[in-house]
Every structure is written in C-alpha cells, then in structure tokens.
C-alpha cells in the first residue's frame, strides 16, 4: 500500500487580469456580494477548493465594510456554496456540491409554499412516473431486491400504520436510486420528507392496497413490462389523490371551527 500523498495547500485565487469582483451596489450591498460570489462559482471562475480573497481584499474590491463581507460569507456558508476555515491556513473556500444541502433547501421551500392537496398529488404523479421512466434503463437485480425488501419490511409491520406508511414511502427513493441520477435522488428525498408529513395529516390507502400495488409494480418491472408498471403506479396515485381530496374536504370545516373557538369568534352562517 503506497503512503498517502500530502495534500497541497490551496492558494488564494489569483486573477492575472485583475480583481474578479467589482464594487457592490450600495442599495443592495449584502445581496450584491452574495450574487457576485455565487455567479463566479456558477460560471466556473471559482471552482471547488478555490480560496477566495481575504475579507480585507474582498472589502477593498467590493468597496464595502469587512463586517458586510463577513455576513455575506456566513450566508454563503449556510447555503452550502463555501466553507469557512479558521487558523493560519484558513479562509473562505469554494465548497463541493452537496446533495444534502440542495435537499434541505428544496424541502424548506416546499414547507413554506402555499399549495393545495391537488397540487401535491398532481406533482407526485408527474414526478413518480418520471422517476420510474428514469430508472427503467438502468434497473438491475439489486434494485429489484431492494424494492422487494422494502415491501417485506412494511408488510411485517402490523399494528403501526404510520410506521408502515413511512417505510412504503421510501419506495420512491429506491426508484430514484435505481436511476443513478443524483438530482432525481435529491428530488425524491424532498418528496419523501413532504409525504411523511401529509400521510400523518390525511392518512393513506389501506396497507394491503399499497403493498399489492407495490408488488404488482415490481412484478411488471421484473418481466420488463414498463407500460403495465406505469399503469399500476398511476392508478395507485390516482386513488391516493381521491382519498386525500376527500380527507381534506372533511378536515377543513373542523379546523375552521377549532380556529374560531380558539379566537373566541363565532361561525357565520351562509347568507341565503
């Protein structure tokens, strides 16, 4: 076994043609700094592992205070664009892309988005069929066995419907993993996180109904019948869509009554 090679220290970014940052616009200084650094990363002028200029140098190039630069760098670190290191060899370094950061951002955005049950189920149907189509060309025996193991694990859970649903929802991630597409895996993770919340809120189809559907999908995939697999998957999602719409329609009046009581108000009768 050869000895590990020593890692080279990343040198501060040198631009032969001059500074790559320009003065920030005073009216949106904070956002302008972030946008300039993000643009340089996205357009390839700053690459993974590159060291940004020091706070002092950035402040001079951007014509802003060091405190403003520091806050912008902290925001970029939270967003996953850079890594801040302390010490003599420290500084701000361009980070490697991290799917977990993208998943967190997407999940957070979905949680604060005002969408309807119909929006959710429509998106589910479109995204899940997309995951299936992406997985088909690369699907192998290991993928099919993982799906079958997921079904067996859920089937073994008898007295905990919520846990069973949580396990079955992971089927979507298995489809994404079979596609070998990191972006689709990230999207699937966000959908899984979201579905776990909505299943608690609106319920799920009977466990046997879900398991029978999953088994049918895997069976069709084993025989290479993509059309039948899509039909089974879409039929299941259509049934779930109808269940959630019914659950939401019966749940809304109850929530309105509880909210009215909490606020000490009275329910208004419709004008006839």
C-alpha positions as CSV (number, residue, x, y, z in Angstrom):
1,X,0.0,0.0,0.0
2,X,1.5,3.3,-1.1
3,X,1.9,6.0,1.5
4,X,-0.7,8.8,1.4
5,X,0.3,11.8,-0.6
6,X,0.5,15.1,1.2
7,X,-2.4,17.5,0.4
8,X,-1.4,20.7,-1.3
9,X,-2.4,23.9,0.4
10,X,-5.0,25.8,-1.6
11,X,-3.5,29.1,-2.7
12,X,-5.6,32.3,-2.7
13,X,-7.2,32.8,-6.0
14,X,-5.0,34.9,-8.3
15,X,-6.5,36.7,-11.3
16,X,-3.9,37.8,-13.8
17,X,-6.3,40.2,-15.5
18,X,-7.2,41.9,-12.2
19,X,-9.8,41.5,-9.5
20,X,-12.8,39.4,-10.4
21,X,-15.1,41.3,-8.0
22,X,-16.4,44.8,-8.7
23,X,-17.9,47.5,-6.4
24,X,-21.2,46.4,-4.8
25,X,-24.3,48.4,-5.4
26,X,-25.0,50.5,-2.3
27,X,-28.7,49.9,-2.3
28,X,-28.4,46.1,-2.1
29,X,-24.9,45.6,-0.8
30,X,-25.5,42.4,1.1
31,X,-27.3,40.7,-1.7
32,X,-24.9,42.0,-4.3
33,X,-21.9,40.5,-2.6
34,X,-23.7,37.1,-2.4
35,X,-24.8,37.3,-6.0
36,X,-21.3,38.2,-7.3
37,X,-19.7,35.3,-5.5
38,X,-22.4,32.8,-6.5
39,X,-22.2,33.9,-10.1
40,X,-18.4,33.4,-10.1
41,X,-18.9,29.9,-8.8
42,X,-21.8,29.0,-11.1
43,X,-19.9,30.3,-14.2
44,X,-16.7,28.5,-13.3
45,X,-14.4,31.3,-12.5
46,X,-14.3,30.0,-9.0
47,X,-14.0,26.2,-8.7
48,X,-14.3,23.6,-6.0
49,X,-11.4,24.1,-3.5
50,X,-10.5,27.6,-4.7
51,X,-9.7,30.0,-1.9
52,X,-11.5,33.4,-2.0
53,X,-9.5,36.6,-1.3
54,X,-9.3,37.6,2.3
55,X,-12.0,39.6,4.0
56,X,-9.8,42.7,3.7
57,X,-9.2,42.1,0.0
58,X,-12.9,41.4,-0.7
59,X,-13.9,44.5,1.2
60,X,-11.5,46.6,-0.9
61,X,-12.6,45.0,-4.2
62,X,-16.3,45.3,-3.3
63,X,-15.9,48.7,-1.7
64,X,-17.8,47.7,1.4
65,X,-17.0,47.1,5.1
66,X,-15.4,43.9,6.3
67,X,-18.4,43.3,8.5
68,X,-20.7,43.3,5.5
69,X,-18.3,40.9,3.7
70,X,-18.3,38.6,6.8
71,X,-22.0,38.4,7.0
72,X,-22.3,37.6,3.3
73,X,-19.7,34.9,3.6
74,X,-21.6,33.4,6.5
75,X,-24.8,33.3,4.5
76,X,-23.0,31.6,1.6
77,X,-21.6,29.0,4.0
78,X,-25.1,28.3,5.3
79,X,-26.3,27.9,1.7
80,X,-23.5,25.4,1.0
81,X,-21.6,27.5,-1.5
82,X,-18.4,28.0,0.5
83,X,-16.6,26.6,3.6
84,X,-15.1,28.9,6.2
85,X,-12.0,27.6,7.9
86,X,-10.2,29.1,10.8
87,X,-6.5,29.2,11.6
88,X,-3.3,30.3,9.7
89,X,-4.3,28.3,6.6
90,X,-8.0,29.2,6.9
91,X,-10.2,31.4,4.9
92,X,-13.2,31.0,2.6
93,X,-13.1,28.1,0.2
94,X,-15.5,27.1,-2.6
95,X,-17.4,24.0,-1.4
96,X,-18.1,20.8,-3.3
97,X,-21.7,20.4,-4.3
98,X,-23.6,18.7,-1.5
99,X,-27.0,17.0,-2.4
100,X,-28.0,17.2,1.3
101,X,-27.8,21.0,1.1
102,X,-30.0,21.1,-2.0
103,X,-32.4,18.7,-0.4
104,X,-32.6,20.8,2.7
105,X,-33.2,24.0,0.6
106,X,-35.9,22.3,-1.5
107,X,-37.7,20.8,1.5
108,X,-37.6,24.1,3.3
109,X,-39.1,25.9,0.3
110,X,-41.8,23.3,-0.1
111,X,-42.8,23.6,3.6
112,X,-43.4,27.3,3.3
113,X,-45.1,27.1,-0.1
114,X,-48.9,27.6,-0.1
115,X,-50.1,24.6,-2.2
116,X,-53.2,22.6,-2.3
117,X,-53.7,18.8,-1.9
118,X,-54.5,18.7,-5.6
119,X,-51.1,20.4,-6.3
120,X,-49.3,17.9,-4.2
121,X,-50.9,14.8,-5.8
122,X,-50.5,16.1,-9.3
123,X,-46.8,16.8,-8.7
124,X,-46.5,13.3,-7.1
125,X,-48.0,11.6,-10.2
126,X,-45.7,13.5,-12.6
127,X,-42.5,13.1,-10.5
128,X,-43.1,9.5,-9.7
129,X,-43.7,8.5,-13.3
130,X,-40.6,10.5,-14.2
131,X,-38.6,8.5,-11.6
132,X,-39.9,5.2,-12.9
133,X,-39.0,6.2,-16.5
134,X,-35.5,7.3,-15.5
135,X,-35.0,4.0,-13.6
136,X,-36.1,1.6,-16.3
137,X,-33.0,1.7,-18.5
138,X,-30.6,1.1,-15.5
139,X,-32.8,-1.2,-13.3
140,X,-30.9,-4.3,-12.1
141,X,-31.4,-7.2,-9.8
142,X,-30.0,-5.4,-6.8
143,X,-32.6,-2.6,-7.3
144,X,-35.5,-5.0,-7.6
145,X,-34.4,-6.9,-4.5
146,X,-34.2,-3.6,-2.6
147,X,-37.7,-2.8,-3.6
148,X,-38.9,-6.3,-2.6
149,X,-37.1,-5.9,0.8
150,X,-38.9,-2.6,1.3
151,X,-42.3,-4.3,0.7
152,X,-41.5,-7.2,3.1
153,X,-40.4,-4.8,5.8
154,X,-43.6,-2.8,5.5
155,X,-45.7,-6.0,5.4
156,X,-44.1,-7.1,8.7
157,X,-45.5,-4.0,10.5
158,X,-49.0,-4.8,11.6
159,X,-50.0,-2.6,14.5
160,X,-48.4,0.7,13.4
161,X,-50.0,2.1,10.2
162,X,-47.9,5.3,10.4
163,X,-44.6,3.3,10.5
164,X,-45.8,1.1,7.7
165,X,-46.5,4.2,5.6
166,X,-43.1,5.7,6.4
167,X,-41.5,2.5,5.1
168,X,-43.6,2.3,2.0
169,X,-42.9,5.9,1.1
170,X,-39.2,5.0,0.8
171,X,-40.1,3.1,-2.4
172,X,-39.9,6.4,-4.3
173,X,-36.3,6.9,-3.2
174,X,-35.5,3.4,-4.3
175,X,-36.8,4.3,-7.8
176,X,-34.6,7.4,-7.8
177,X,-31.6,5.5,-6.7
178,X,-32.1,3.0,-9.5
179,X,-32.0,5.9,-12.0
180,X,-28.4,6.7,-10.8
181,X,-29.3,10.4,-11.1
182,X,-28.2,12.4,-8.1
183,X,-30.6,15.2,-8.9
184,X,-33.6,12.8,-9.0
185,X,-32.4,11.3,-5.7
186,X,-32.4,14.8,-4.1
187,X,-35.9,15.5,-5.5
188,X,-37.2,12.1,-4.3
189,X,-35.8,12.8,-0.8
190,X,-37.7,16.1,-0.7
191,X,-40.9,14.4,-1.8
192,X,-40.4,11.6,0.8
193,X,-40.0,14.2,3.6
194,X,-43.1,16.0,2.4
195,X,-45.2,12.9,2.0
196,X,-44.4,11.7,5.5
197,X,-46.0,14.9,6.9
198,X,-49.1,14.6,4.7
199,X,-49.7,11.0,5.4
200,X,-49.9,11.8,9.1
201,X,-52.3,14.7,8.2
202,X,-54.5,13.0,5.6
203,X,-54.0,9.2,6.0
204,X,-53.1,6.6,3.5
205,X,-54.7,3.9,1.5
206,X,-55.1,0.6,3.3
207,X,-51.8,-1.1,3.8
208,X,-52.8,-4.2,1.8
209,X,-53.8,-1.9,-1.1
210,X,-50.4,-0.3,-1.1
211,X,-48.5,-3.5,-0.8
212,X,-50.4,-5.2,-3.6
213,X,-49.7,-2.2,-5.8
214,X,-46.0,-2.2,-5.0
215,X,-45.8,-6.0,-5.6
216,X,-47.5,-5.6,-8.9
217,X,-45.1,-2.8,-10.0
218,X,-42.1,-4.8,-9.1
219,X,-43.5,-7.9,-10.9
220,X,-44.1,-5.8,-14.0
221,X,-40.6,-4.4,-13.8
222,X,-39.1,-8.0,-13.5
223,X,-40.9,-9.0,-16.7
224,X,-39.8,-5.8,-18.4
225,X,-43.5,-4.6,-18.9
226,X,-42.9,-0.9,-18.4
227,X,-46.3,0.1,-19.6
228,X,-48.1,-2.1,-17.0
229,X,-45.8,-0.8,-14.3
230,X,-46.7,2.8,-15.2
231,X,-50.4,2.0,-15.3
232,X,-50.3,0.3,-11.9
233,X,-48.3,3.2,-10.4
234,X,-50.6,5.9,-11.9
235,X,-53.7,4.0,-10.8
236,X,-52.4,3.9,-7.2
237,X,-51.6,7.6,-7.2
238,X,-55.0,8.4,-8.6
239,X,-56.6,6.5,-5.7
240,X,-54.4,8.3,-3.2
241,X,-55.3,11.6,-4.9
242,X,-59.0,11.0,-4.4
243,X,-58.6,9.8,-0.8
244,X,-56.6,12.9,0.1
245,X,-59.1,15.3,-1.5
246,X,-61.9,13.6,0.5
247,X,-59.9,13.8,3.7
248,X,-59.0,17.5,3.1
249,X,-62.6,18.4,2.4
250,X,-63.9,16.8,5.6
251,X,-61.0,18.2,7.6
252,X,-61.3,21.8,6.6
253,X,-64.6,22.6,8.4
254,X,-63.3,21.0,11.6
255,X,-60.2,23.2,11.5
256,X,-62.3,26.3,10.9
257,X,-64.5,25.5,13.9
258,X,-61.5,24.9,16.1
259,X,-59.8,28.1,15.0
260,X,-63.0,30.1,15.5
261,X,-63.3,28.7,19.1
262,X,-59.7,29.4,19.8
263,X,-60.1,33.0,18.8
264,X,-63.4,33.4,20.7
265,X,-65.3,34.1,17.5
266,X,-68.5,32.7,16.1
267,X,-69.1,30.9,12.9
268,X,-71.0,32.9,10.4
269,X,-73.9,31.2,8.6
270,X,-74.1,31.4,4.9
271,X,-76.4,34.1,3.5
272,X,-79.4,32.5,1.8
